[in-house]
Amino acid sequence: MAEGIANSFEFDDLSFQSAGSDPVGEVNPFCIKTLKKFAISKSYLRSKSWEEFNIEKKIRGSWSPDIIVTLCQNAEETSCPVWLGDIPKISWNLDDPAIFSSEDEAMKAFENIFIILSLRFQFLKDAIASTEFIAKKKEFQDLKKSDRRNQISSVISNYLIEAAND
């Protein structure tokens, strides 16, 4: 769900992908219903393991995510694979909406998570559009590419933390 919501904001220079340690093979049907209700494209979403990104890293050579955001508390307790190294990890500690057994409870939980995630990604979108962020990006222009990427990732990480606390 987070991947679909985040990418619906059409961030410049940012893309979002979602994966887990133990994918079930299909996107939760309540997630699909919720995204459909709020007119978010879900056609490209699929259940995937973070090992897919490890394979991509091997193919691309130096590819790795800039930031990892765990959404649910149980995800925070799962150790990330070694290949992810020292990438900044942020936890949003949201309740897992998939734990509810009744259809009404599950739909309410997914809609609640949808709203929370939408507000957090809107916060990020606004922060990145701010004059403060634009000025910071200009400060980093003279750095070599990897250092510039690390500095920008650090600023965005801070915005993601702020979004969770806002």
Kinemage of the C-alpha trace (Angstrom):
@kinemage 1
@onewidth
@group {chain A} dominant
@subgroup {mainchain}
@vectorlist {calphas} color= white
{ca met a 1} P 0.000 0.000 0.000
{ca ala a 2} L 2.776 2.428 0.907
{ca glu a 3} L 4.447 1.954 -2.482
{ca gly a 4} L 1.235 2.803 -4.328
{ca ile a 5} L 0.435 5.819 -2.175
{ca ala a 6} L 3.970 7.243 -2.230
{ca asn a 7} L 4.349 6.864 -5.978
{ca ser a 8} L 0.943 8.500 -6.530
{ca phe a 9} L 2.486 11.732 -5.231
{ca glu a 10} L 4.864 11.720 -8.224
{ca phe a 11} L 7.946 12.893 -6.356
{ca asp a 12} L 10.730 14.284 -8.539
{ca asp a 13} L 13.871 12.141 -8.315
{ca leu a 14} L 12.342 9.735 -5.783
{ca ser a 15} L 10.807 6.347 -6.304
{ca phe a 16} L 9.348 4.069 -3.707
{ca gln a 17} L 9.335 0.307 -3.589
{ca ser a 18} L 7.905 -2.059 -1.069
{ca ala a 19} L 9.071 -5.502 -0.005
{ca gly a 20} L 9.141 -7.766 2.995
{ca ser a 21} L 10.966 -10.611 4.651
{ca asp a 22} L 8.177 -13.123 4.193
{ca pro a 23} L 5.852 -12.169 1.309
{ca val a 24} L 2.644 -14.161 0.987
{ca gly a 25} L 2.529 -14.141 -2.814
{ca glu a 26} L -0.320 -11.685 -3.318
{ca val a 27} L -1.231 -8.168 -2.296
{ca asn a 28} L -3.786 -8.196 0.510
{ca pro a 29} L -7.288 -7.899 -1.027
{ca phe a 30} L -8.239 -5.220 1.524
{ca cys a 31} L -5.237 -3.199 0.394
{ca ile a 32} L -6.435 -3.488 -3.213
{ca lys a 33} L -9.984 -2.445 -2.213
{ca thr a 34} L -8.669 0.532 -0.247
{ca leu a 35} L -6.418 1.739 -3.051
{ca lys a 36} L -9.298 1.374 -5.511
{ca lys a 37} L -11.616 3.341 -3.204
{ca phe a 38} L -9.126 6.223 -3.151
{ca ala a 39} L -8.349 5.984 -6.910
{ca ile a 40} L -4.710 4.920 -6.501
{ca ser a 41} L -3.253 2.774 -9.273
{ca lys a 42} L -2.607 -0.727 -8.060
{ca ser a 43} L -1.953 -2.486 -11.350
{ca tyr a 44} L 1.819 -2.684 -10.850
{ca leu a 45} L 1.741 -3.702 -7.185
{ca arg a 46} L 2.718 -7.211 -6.202
{ca ser a 47} L 3.911 -9.115 -3.177
{ca lys a 48} L 7.707 -9.294 -3.236
{ca ser a 49} L 10.680 -10.202 -1.091
{ca trp a 50} L 13.520 -7.849 -0.315
{ca glu a 51} L 15.761 -10.533 -1.825
{ca glu a 52} L 14.585 -9.310 -5.244
{ca phe a 53} L 16.435 -6.078 -4.529
{ca asn a 54} L 19.550 -8.023 -3.562
{ca ile a 55} L 19.432 -9.691 -6.983
{ca glu a 56} L 18.947 -6.267 -8.598
{ca lys a 57} L 21.940 -4.975 -6.628
{ca lys a 58} L 24.066 -7.806 -7.993
{ca ile a 59} L 22.923 -7.046 -11.556
{ca arg a 60} L 23.389 -3.262 -11.300
{ca gly a 61} L 26.563 -3.496 -9.241
{ca ser a 62} L 26.346 -0.670 -6.744
{ca trp a 63} L 22.578 -0.241 -6.471
{ca ser a 64} L 21.039 -0.027 -3.019
{ca pro a 65} L 18.111 1.814 -1.509
{ca asp a 66} L 18.862 5.194 0.027
{ca ile a 67} L 16.496 4.817 2.974
{ca ile a 68} L 14.509 1.957 4.473
{ca val a 69} L 11.226 2.740 6.191
{ca thr a 70} L 9.597 -0.074 8.116
{ca leu a 71} L 5.890 0.471 8.528
{ca cys a 72} L 4.661 -2.031 11.087
{ca gln a 73} L 6.022 -2.781 14.519
{ca asn a 74} L 6.596 -6.428 13.655
{ca ala a 75} L 8.706 -5.330 10.640
{ca glu a 76} L 10.944 -3.299 12.936
{ca glu a 77} L 11.630 -6.432 14.956
{ca thr a 78} L 12.687 -8.349 11.832
{ca ser a 79} L 16.378 -7.978 11.165
{ca cys a 80} L 17.220 -6.542 7.771
{ca pro a 81} L 19.437 -8.599 5.496
{ca val a 82} L 23.177 -8.064 5.827
{ca trp a 83} L 23.461 -6.820 2.245
{ca leu a 84} L 21.522 -3.678 3.194
{ca gly a 85} L 24.494 -2.539 5.284
{ca asp a 86} L 24.458 0.903 6.872
{ca ile a 87} L 21.459 2.286 5.014
{ca pro a 88} L 19.386 4.595 7.252
{ca lys a 89} L 16.425 2.697 8.710
{ca ile a 90} L 13.364 4.520 9.970
{ca ser a 91} L 10.438 2.901 11.725
{ca trp a 92} L 6.938 4.319 11.514
{ca asn a 93} L 5.508 1.775 14.004
{ca leu a 94} L 2.049 1.513 12.467
{ca asp a 95} L -0.435 -1.151 13.420
{ca asp a 96} L -0.580 -3.981 10.912
{ca pro a 97} L -4.015 -3.700 9.265
{ca ala a 98} L -3.842 -7.331 8.091
{ca ile a 99} L -4.346 -8.713 11.608
{ca phe a 100} L -8.108 -8.197 11.678
{ca ser a 101} L -10.329 -11.143 10.887
{ca ser a 102} L -13.668 -9.478 10.178
{ca glu a 103} L -14.126 -7.714 6.850
{ca asp a 104} L -15.454 -4.512 8.463
{ca glu a 105} L -12.542 -4.272 10.910
{ca ala a 106} L -10.010 -4.992 8.168
{ca met a 107} L -11.447 -2.343 5.816
{ca lys a 108} L -11.475 0.259 8.590
{ca ala a 109} L -7.889 -0.619 9.519
{ca phe a 110} L -6.663 -0.409 5.915
{ca glu a 111} L -8.474 2.886 5.352
{ca asn a 112} L -6.963 4.279 8.557
{ca ile a 113} L -3.459 3.244 7.463
{ca phe a 114} L -4.150 4.722 4.017
{ca ile a 115} L -4.974 8.093 5.576
{ca ile a 116} L -1.919 8.043 7.859
{ca leu a 117} L 0.424 7.126 5.006
{ca ser a 118} L -1.127 9.735 2.706
{ca leu a 119} L -0.607 12.449 5.308
{ca arg a 120} L 3.011 11.400 5.867
{ca phe a 121} L 3.837 11.346 2.169
{ca gln a 122} L 2.119 14.719 1.737
{ca phe a 123} L 4.313 16.052 4.554
{ca leu a 124} L 7.376 14.720 2.707
{ca lys a 125} L 6.208 16.207 -0.608
{ca asp a 126} L 5.709 19.613 1.030
{ca ala a 127} L 9.087 19.426 2.805
{ca ile a 128} L 10.917 18.609 -0.414
{ca ala a 129} L 9.196 21.513 -2.168
{ca ser a 130} L 10.238 23.909 0.598
{ca thr a 131} L 12.803 26.637 0.048
{ca glu a 132} L 14.795 25.121 2.924
{ca phe a 133} L 15.235 21.803 1.100
{ca ile a 134} L 16.019 23.514 -2.206
{ca ala a 135} L 18.704 25.584 -0.454
{ca lys a 136} L 20.198 22.438 1.112
{ca lys a 137} L 20.325 20.735 -2.280
{ca lys a 138} L 22.236 23.740 -3.645
{ca glu a 139} L 24.699 23.477 -0.743
{ca phe a 140} L 25.414 19.885 -1.746
{ca gln a 141} L 25.952 20.585 -5.473
{ca asp a 142} L 29.730 20.834 -5.192
{ca leu a 143} L 30.068 17.508 -3.401
{ca lys a 144} L 30.969 14.394 -5.323
{ca lys a 145} L 27.926 12.399 -6.407
{ca ser a 146} L 28.017 9.739 -3.643
{ca asp a 147} L 28.482 12.353 -0.899
{ca arg a 148} L 25.696 14.495 -2.367
{ca arg a 149} L 23.395 11.449 -2.441
{ca asn a 150} L 24.229 10.645 1.200
{ca gln a 151} L 23.577 14.222 2.329
{ca ile a 152} L 20.251 14.429 0.496
{ca ser a 153} L 19.242 11.015 1.881
{ca ser a 154} L 20.060 12.239 5.372
{ca val a 155} L 17.819 15.290 4.979
{ca ile a 156} L 14.989 13.185 3.534
{ca ser a 157} L 15.414 10.685 6.394
{ca asn a 158} L 14.893 13.519 8.844
{ca tyr a 159} L 11.743 14.578 6.992
{ca leu a 160} L 10.442 10.991 7.156
{ca ile a 161} L 11.042 10.957 10.912
{ca glu a 162} L 9.286 14.331 11.263
{ca ala a 163} L 6.360 13.027 9.189
{ca ala a 164} L 5.844 10.234 11.706
{ca asn a 165} L 5.917 12.667 14.598
{ca asp a 166} L 3.753 15.360 13.033
